Amino acid sequence: VIYAGTGAATSTGLSFYGRGVLKSTDAGATWTLVGSAQFEPITLNSENNTLTGLRDAINSANVGVRASVLDAGEAAGNDRYKLVLNAENSGSAARIQLTTNLTGGPGLAMTDLQAPQDAQVVMGTGPGAVTVNSSTNKVTGILPGVTLDLHEAKPDKVLSFSLSRHATAVRSKIESFLANYNGVVGYFQSQFAYDKTTGTGGPLFGDSTALSLQNSLAQTATDNRQVGGKFANLASIGITTDKTGKLSITDEELFGKAMSNPGDVQKLFADEQFGVATKMRKAVDLATNGLTGTVTMQDKRLSERFDELDKKIAVLNDRASRYEELLRLKFTAMESAMASLKSQSSALSAQLSTSSSSSSSSSSKS
C-alpha cells in the first residue's frame, strides 16, 4: 500500500486512517498525525516541526508504519526531501484514507502510487475454479497442513503439483513422542531407586503422589483407546513396552502397515478425548493443576512441612544459643571462684610459712 503527495503549509492538520506510505516536502509545518481509535494522536510542536521530527514521532508511536526521510537529490529542487511511511501490514485490507485540513499553503495533494491488493491463487480451471485471496504471499488454508509461498505473479501460467503422505515425517514425530515418554519413565525410575547396600532411596522413593502419576501414564500407554479408528492401542501399530516400562517400535511390519492409514494413527495419538497423547497430557494437567493438582498439593504440603522444620530448627538453635550462654556464664563464674580460691590458698600458705619461721626463731633464743 503506497501513497505519496507534496505540499507546503505553515500549519497542517493531517488525519491518517489505516496503514500505508505517503511523502511530503512540508518540512516547516506543525503536523498532527491522527490514527484510528487504536492509538493516540501524534502531534509535532514548534520544537520538532521538521520532517525528521515527524519521522521520529511516527516511529516512536508504533502506529503500524515505519517512517524515513528520502533525499531525491538536488535536481528535485524544493521537492528534494520526502517523508516515506512504509506499511507493516499488506493486502487490500491495509488501504489507507487520508483527510487534510491545511492552512497557510496550497494544500497537500496526494497521489495513489500503488493500490493495495491481496495475493490471489486460482485453484482449478473453468467455471468451477476457486479464487483464494491472501493478504500476504504465504497462503494457508487451501489444503490442510499445506502452505504456499508465492514468489512472483504469473496470472497466465498454470502450475501443477501433487501431494503425498510423508511417512518418514510421521514416524519421526512418533519416535519423538516415544523418546519423550521414555525420558519421563527413566526419570521416575531414578527417583524411585533404592540402594540395598547403603539402605538409601531416591528423592521420591515411597512418594505415593509421584507413583500415582507414573501409574496413570503407564496405564494410558497400554490401555485400549476408544478413538473410532482401526487402531485401539499402541500394540496394534507395533509399539510395545519392555520390562522397564519404556516404549519402542518392536514390530516394523505392523508399524509399516499402520503408516498406510495415517488418519487412524493420528486418531490413536491425538483424538480430542481418548488419544494416547491427549490422555497423557490430561493426566499431567490434572496432577499439576495450580489449585487442586495432586502434585501441586503435595508440593504445598512439603513446603509447609519445610517451614515447620525451619521454625523448629530456629527454636532449637535459640535454645542451644541460650544454653551455650548459660554454660559460658557458669564457666566464667567457676574460673573466678577458682582464681579466688587459688589466691586465698596462696595467702594461707604464706601465713603458715611466716608462722613457722617465727616459731623456729623463738626456740633458738631459748
C-alpha positions in Angstrom: 0.0 0.0 0.0 1.8 3.2 -1.2 0.5 6.8 -1.2 2.5 9.9 -2.0 2.0 13.7 -2.0 3.8 17.0 -1.7 2.7 20.3 -0.2 3.9 23.4 1.6 1.9 24.9 4.5 2.7 26.7 7.7 0.1 24.7 9.7 -1.0 21.3 8.8 -3.6 19.0 10.3 -3.4 15.5 8.8 -5.7 12.7 9.7 -4.2 9.2 8.9 -6.6 6.2 8.8 -5.3 2.8 8.0 -1.7 2.0 7.1 0.3 3.0 4.0 3.0 5.2 2.6 3.0 8.9 2.0 5.7 11.5 1.3 5.7 15.3 1.7 8.0 18.3 1.3 6.1 20.1 4.0 9.2 20.4 6.3 8.2 23.5 8.2 4.7 22.8 9.3 3.1 21.7 12.6 1.7 18.2 11.9 -0.9 16.2 13.8 -1.0 12.6 12.8 -4.3 11.1 13.9 -4.9 7.4 13.6 -7.9 5.2 14.3 -9.1 4.7 17.8 -6.3 2.1 18.2 -3.7 4.7 19.1 -3.3 8.3 20.3 -2.8 11.3 18.0 0.8 12.2 17.2 1.4 16.0 17.5 4.5 17.9 16.5 5.1 21.4 18.1 7.5 24.2 17.3 10.3 22.3 18.9 10.1 19.3 16.5 8.1 20.5 13.5 10.6 19.3 10.9 10.5 16.4 8.5 12.9 14.4 10.7 10.9 15.4 13.7 7.7 14.0 12.2 9.6 10.8 11.2 10.9 10.2 14.7 7.5 10.9 16.2 5.8 8.4 13.9 8.4 5.7 14.6 8.1 6.2 18.4 4.3 5.9 18.2 4.2 2.4 16.9 1.1 3.0 14.8 1.7 0.3 12.2 4.1 2.2 9.9 7.8 2.9 9.7 8.9 6.4 8.7 12.0 7.5 6.9 13.2 10.6 5.0 14.2 10.2 1.4 16.7 12.5 -0.3 15.6 12.8 -4.0 18.8 14.8 -4.9 19.4 18.5 -5.8 17.7 18.0 -9.2 14.4 17.7 -7.3 14.6 21.3 -6.1 12.1 22.2 -3.4 10.7 18.7 -3.6 14.0 17.2 -2.7 13.2 15.7 0.7 10.3 13.2 1.1 8.7 11.7 4.1 8.1 8.0 3.4 6.0 5.7 5.5 6.2 2.0 4.9 3.2 -0.1 6.0 3.9 -3.0 8.3 0.8 -4.8 7.1 -0.1 -5.8 3.5 -3.1 -6.7 1.5 -6.3 -4.9 0.4 -7.5 -4.5 4.0 -4.5 -2.3 4.7 -5.8 0.5 2.4 -5.4 4.0 3.9 -7.7 7.0 3.9 -6.3 10.5 4.2 -8.2 13.7 5.2 -6.4 17.0 5.4 -7.1 20.4 6.9 -4.3 22.6 5.6 -4.0 26.3 6.2 -1.3 28.8 5.1 -0.3 27.0 1.9 -1.5 25.4 -1.3 -2.6 22.2 0.5 -1.4 18.6 0.4 -2.0 16.9 -2.9 -2.0 13.1 -2.5 -1.3 10.6 -5.3 -2.0 6.9 -5.2 1.2 5.3 -6.3 0.3 1.7 -5.7 -3.1 0.5 -4.9 -3.3 -2.1 -2.1 -4.1 -5.6 -3.2 -4.2 -9.2 -2.0 -2.3 -12.1 -3.4 -4.6 -14.4 -5.4 -4.4 -18.1 -6.2 -6.9 -19.7 -8.5 -7.5 -23.3 -7.9 -8.8 -25.3 -10.9 -9.9 -24.1 -14.3 -13.1 -23.2 -16.0 -16.4 -22.2 -14.3 -15.6 -24.3 -11.2 -12.3 -22.6 -10.4 -12.0 -21.1 -6.9 -10.1 -17.9 -6.2 -8.3 -17.7 -2.9 -7.3 -14.3 -1.6 -4.4 -13.7 0.9 -3.1 -10.5 2.5 0.4 -12.0 2.3 2.4 -14.1 -0.1 2.2 -17.0 2.3 -1.1 -18.7 1.5 -2.6 -21.2 4.0 -5.9 -22.9 4.4 -6.3 -24.2 0.8 -5.4 -27.7 1.9 -4.9 -28.9 5.5 -1.3 -28.7 6.5 -0.2 -27.1 3.2 1.3 -23.6 2.9 2.1 -22.0 -0.5 4.9 -19.4 -0.7 4.3 -17.1 -3.6 7.5 -15.6 -5.2 6.2 -13.9 -8.3 3.0 -13.2 -10.1 2.3 -15.1 -13.4 -1.5 -15.0 -13.9 -1.3 -16.8 -17.3 0.9 -19.7 -16.1 -0.7 -22.9 -14.8 1.2 -24.7 -12.1 0.5 -28.3 -11.2 1.6 -30.1 -8.0 0.8 -33.3 -6.2 0.7 -34.2 -2.5 1.6 -37.5 -0.9 1.8 -38.6 2.7 5.2 -38.2 4.3 5.6 -41.5 6.2 9.1 -40.5 7.3 7.9 -37.3 9.0 5.1 -39.2 10.7 7.5 -41.8 12.0 9.8 -39.1 13.2 7.1 -37.5 15.3 6.0 -40.8 16.8 9.7 -41.6 17.7 10.0 -38.2 19.3 6.9 -38.9 21.4 8.3 -42.3 22.4 11.7 -40.7 23.4 9.9 -38.0 25.5 7.8 -40.7 27.2 10.8 -42.9 27.9 12.6 -39.9 29.3 9.8 -39.5 31.9 9.9 -43.2 32.7 13.7 -43.0 33.2 13.3 -40.0 35.5 10.7 -41.8 37.7 13.0 -44.9 37.9 15.9 -42.8 39.1 13.7 -41.0 41.6 12.2 -44.3 43.0 15.5 -46.2 43.1 16.6 -48.0 46.3 20.2 -49.0 47.1 20.1 -52.2 49.2 23.8 -51.8 50.1 23.5 -48.3 51.6 19.9 -48.6 52.6 19.1 -45.3 50.9 16.3 -44.4 48.4 15.9 -41.8 45.7 14.4 -38.4 46.4 10.8 -39.7 45.5 11.2 -43.2 47.0 7.9 -44.2 48.5 6.2 -41.0 47.4 2.6 -42.0 46.6 1.8 -38.9 44.6 4.6 -39.4 42.1 3.9 -43.1 41.9 0.3 -42.4 41.1 1.2 -40.2 38.2 3.7 -42.8 36.9 1.0 -45.5 37.0 -1.5 -43.2 35.3 0.9 -42.5 32.4 1.8 -46.2 32.1 -1.8 -47.3 32.0 -2.6 -44.7 29.3 0.3 -46.2 27.2 -1.1 -49.7 27.3 -4.9 -49.4 27.6 -7.3 -49.6 24.7 -8.4 -46.3 23.2 -12.0 -45.6 22.0 -10.9 -43.4 19.1 -13.1 -44.8 16.4 -10.3 -45.9 14.1 -8.6 -49.1 13.1 -6.2 -49.0 16.0 -7.3 -49.4 19.6 -3.9 -49.3 21.3 -0.2 -48.8 20.7 0.4 -52.5 20.4 -1.9 -52.6 17.3 0.6 -50.4 15.4 3.7 -52.3 16.6 4.6 -50.3 19.7 5.0 -52.2 23.0 6.6 -51.7 26.4 9.7 -53.6 27.7 10.3 -54.8 31.2 11.3 -51.3 32.4 8.1 -49.8 31.1 9.7 -48.0 28.2 8.0 -47.9 24.7 9.6 -48.8 21.4 8.6 -49.9 17.9 9.1 -53.7 18.1 7.1 -54.8 15.1 8.3 -53.0 12.0 6.0 -54.8 9.6 2.9 -53.9 11.7 4.1 -50.4 12.1 4.7 -50.0 8.4 1.2 -51.2 7.6 -0.2 -48.7 10.1 1.6 -45.9 8.2 -0.7 -46.5 5.3 -3.6 -45.3 7.5 -2.2 -42.0 8.8 -5.7 -40.7 9.7 -6.3 -43.6 12.1 -2.8 -43.4 13.5 -3.5 -39.7 14.2 -6.7 -40.6 16.0 -4.9 -43.1 18.2 -2.5 -40.5 19.4 -4.4 -37.2 19.1 -8.1 -37.9 19.4 -9.6 -34.9 21.3 -10.9 -37.1 24.1 -9.3 -40.5 24.1 -6.0 -40.2 22.2 -2.9 -41.6 23.9 -1.0 -38.3 23.8 -4.3 -36.4 24.8 -4.9 -38.6 27.8 -1.3 -38.3 28.9 -1.5 -34.5 28.7 -4.7 -34.5 30.6 -3.2 -36.7 33.3 -0.2 -34.4 33.7 -2.5 -31.3 33.7 -4.7 -32.9 36.3 -1.7 -33.6 38.5 -0.2 -30.2 38.1 -3.3 -28.1 38.3 -2.4 -24.9 40.2 -5.2 -25.3 42.7 -6.3 -28.9 43.0 -3.5 -30.9 41.3 -2.1 -33.8 43.4 1.5 -32.8 42.6 0.6 -29.2 43.5 -1.0 -30.2 46.8 1.9 -32.4 47.7 4.3 -29.6 46.9 2.3 -27.3 49.1 2.3 -29.9 51.9 6.1 -30.3 51.7 6.6 -26.6 51.6 4.5 -26.2 54.8 6.4 -29.1 56.4 9.7 -27.5 55.5 8.5 -24.2 57.0 7.6 -26.1 60.2 11.0 -27.7 60.3 12.7 -24.4 59.7 10.8 -22.9 62.7 11.7 -25.9 64.9 15.3 -25.6 63.9 15.2 -21.9 64.7 13.7 -22.7 68.2 16.3 -25.4 68.8 19.1 -23.0 67.7 17.8 -20.4 70.0 17.7 -22.9 72.9 21.2 -24.0 72.1 22.4 -20.4 72.0 20.9 -19.6 75.3 22.2 -22.8 76.9 25.6 -22.1 75.5 25.5 -18.6 77.0 24.4 -20.2 80.4 27.4 -22.6 80.3 29.7 -19.7 79.4 28.4 -17.8 82.4 28.8 -20.8 84.7 32.3 -21.4 83.4 33.3 -17.8 83.9 31.9 -17.9 87.5 33.8 -21.1 88.1 37.0 -19.7 86.8 36.5 -16.6 89.0 35.9 -18.9 92.0 38.9 -21.0 91.2 41.1 -17.9 90.9 39.8 -16.6 94.3 40.4 -19.9 95.9 43.9 -20.1 94.5 44.6 -16.6 95.8 43.3 -17.5 99.2 45.3 -20.7 99.2 48.4 -18.7 98.3 47.8 -16.2 101.1 47.2 -19.0 103.6 50.4 -20.8 102.6 52.3 -17.5 103.1 50.8 -17.0 106.5 51.6 -20.6 107.6 55.2 -20.2 106.3 55.6 -16.9 108.3 54.2 -18.5 111.4 56.6 -21.5 111.1 59.6 -19.2 110.8 58.6 -17.2 113.9 58.3 -20.4 115.9 61.7 -21.6 114.9 63.3 -18.3 115.9 61.8 -18.3 119.3 63.1 -21.8 120.0 66.6 -20.9 119.1 66.7 -18.0 121.6 65.6 -20.2 124.4 
